[in-house]
Amino acid sequence: MDTPKNIPVHIAVIMDGNGRWAAARGLPRIAGHRAGIKAAEDVMQVAGDLGVKILTLYTFSTENWNRPKAEVSALFKLLEHYLSAKGDKLMKKKIRFQAIGRLNELPDSLRKNIEGYTRKTKDNTGLTVNLALNYGGRPEIIDAVRNIANDVREGNISSGDIDEKLFADHLYTRNMPDPDLLIRTSGELRVSNFLLWQIAYAEICVVKKLWPDFNKEDFKRCVLDYQSRERRFGG
């Protein structure tokens, strides 16, 4: 497949279907998460090769705390292991790593691991991999409103200063452009509380495959599909 031109600057991905993938094979759910990490690694590689600047991966939502504690704990340990095992590879590929969400509510060891790799890779010039961890679109908006209210109360801004740009500057994704393309796997037709403000004009590509089966060619096809669309932004 030829590499397309006019690559989306920012691609966001809802990585759905790990549990169903494992269940279909008679495996524990954590096996689906392991396979999902491999798929994410492949997508990071192809995104970097294509020239995508930012890849935001919906890794753990605020609603995911409702899953069995053993699964949540195993997933966090899996993420820690990945960062520890693949840290040098991230550096060699010049990947800039960061995370968004209510990170202060994550286990201390995972949070410190994330903070360490964020610092370590902050000057890298390749693909920015942005993990949405303990993330929810509504909580993000609530946090932004609280921060703006505090700024008004402290006299840093007035209520008349509040506009779309100021609001966006108080989101977790401040300093990032909005996603151009949103990819969702597993065929589900919903956005699941993901980047609710930021995807207002994103193009959406839904793929029926479960996330562990999603591969580099699937990612390229989504990008090619994006390139076939005319973006009007309401005009």
N, C-alpha and C positions, 0 to 999 in steps of 0.2 A: 504494500500500500504506500503510495507516495505521501511524503510529509506535506501537510496542508500549509498554506500561508495564512497570515492574519490570525495568529494563534490567540485565543483568549488570554488575557493577562492573569485573571484570577478564576480558578475553577474550584467549586465546592462539591463535595461528594458525601451523600448519605449512604454509608456502607451497610446495607441491610441484608440480612439473611444468613448470618453465621450460625444461629441456633437451628434454623430449619435445615441447613446444609448438613449439620452434624446429625440431627435426628433422622434424616433420610438415609443415613449410613449406619445407624445404630450406634453412634459414637456419643460420648459426653459433649455437652455444649462447649466446653473449653477447647475441644478439638476443632470446632468451627472457628473459634477466635484465633487459634494458631494458624489455621489455613487463611483466615482473613488478614492476618498480619503479612503473610507471604504475598497476598494479592495487593495489599497496600504498598509493599516494597516494590512490586513490579510497576504499579501505577506511578510511584515517585520517580522511578527510573525513566519511564516513557515521558512523563510530564517534563522532566528536566531536559531530556533529549529534544523534545519538541520546542522548547523555549518558553514554556509556561513560567510565569514569575512567582505565583502564589498558588499553593494547593492546600485547601482547608478540608480536613477529614473529620467527619462527625464520629468521634471515637467513643464517647460515653456521655449520655444525656442526663439531665437532672432526674428524669423519670426512671432511669436504669437502676437507681438505688432500690427500686421495688422488686428487683430480681432476687433470687436466693443469695444469701450472704456468701455462701461458698463460691458461687459463680463470680460475684463481684470481686471478692478477694483474689481469686485465681486470675481474673482479668488484669487487675492492677499489678500483680506479680509478673504476669506475662509482659506487660508494658515496661516494667522496670528491667526485666531481663533483656528485652529487645534493645533498650537504650544502652545498657551496659555492654551488650555483645556487639552492637552495630555502631557504637559511637565513632570509632575510628573510620568506618566506612562513610558515615555522614560527613566527616571532615574532609576526606579525600574527594568526595563529590561536591564539596563546597556548599553543602546544603545548610541553609539557615533554619534553625529549629526554634519553634515557639509554641505556646499554648494559650487558649482563651477559655474562659469560663470562671466559675467560682472555685478557683484553684486552692484557696485556703481551706476548703472542706475536704480535700483529698488526704489520704494517709501521708504522714510526714515524710516517710522515706521516698515515696513516689514524687511528692511535691519538690523535695530537695533535688532529686534526680533531674526533674524537668528544669528546675531553676539552673542547675549546673550546666546542662547542655544548651540552655538558652544563652547563658553567658559565654560558653565556650565557642558557640557558632555565630555569635552576633555580628561578626565582621565578615562572615562568608558572603560570597557574591553570587552563588548559584540559586537554585530553587528554594523558596521559603516554604517549609512544611509547617502548617499551622494546625495543631491538634485541638479540636473542640472537646474539652474534658470537663465533666460536670457542667455541661453547657446546656442552656435552654434559651430560646429566643425571648420568651416572656420574662424570665428572670433577668436577662441582660437589659431589657428595656426598663424594668423596675429599678435596677441598679443605676442606670443612666439618669432616670428621673430623680432618684435620691441624691445623686451627686450634684445634679443641676440645682435642686432645691437647697442643698447645703451652700452652693456658691452664691445663690441669691440671698440666702439668710446672712451670709458673712459679708455681703456687699461687694463680692468680686464681679458679679454681673447683675443686671436688672432683668426683670421678666421680659422687657421689650427686646432684649438681646437674643432671646431664644428663637432660633430658626432651625432649618433642617441641618445646616452645616454644624452649628453648635451642638445640636443633639447627637449627630454622628460622631463628633469629637469626644463624646462621653461614652461611646460604646466600647466593647472589648476590642473591636476591630479598628479603632482609631489608627490613623496612619496607613491604612490599607484601602485600596480601591474596592468597590463593591464587586461581588462575583459577576462575571460575564456569563458563566455557564454553571448550572446546577445539575449534577448527575445523581440519579437514584437507582439503585439496583433492587432486585426482587419483584419488580413490576408493580409495586404499591404506588398509588396516585395521591400522595399527600406529602407535605413538607415536614411534618413531625417536629414542629417547634424549632426549626433550624434557620438561623439567620433571617428572622422574619422581616426586619427592617431592610437588611442589605440586599435581599433577593427581589426587591420590588420590580426590577426590570431584567432580571436574569433570564436567559433562555434555559429551558428545562429539557433534559433528556432522560427518559425512563427506560431502563433496560430490564428485561424479564429475568435474566440470570441472577442467581443468588451471589452475594458478594465474593465468597471464596472462588467461584468459577469465573469471575470477571477478570479479563486479561488485558494485555497491552493493545491487542487489536480492537477489543471492545472500546477501550478508551479513545483510540484513534478514530473509530467510527463516530463516537459522540462528538469529537472535535470537528470532523468533517461535516456532520449534520448541522452543527452550530454555524459553520461557514456558509451553509446553503440558505440561511435565514436572513431576512432583512430586519435589522433592529431599528425601530422607530421611536422608542422611548415615549410612546403616547402621542407622537406628532402625526 
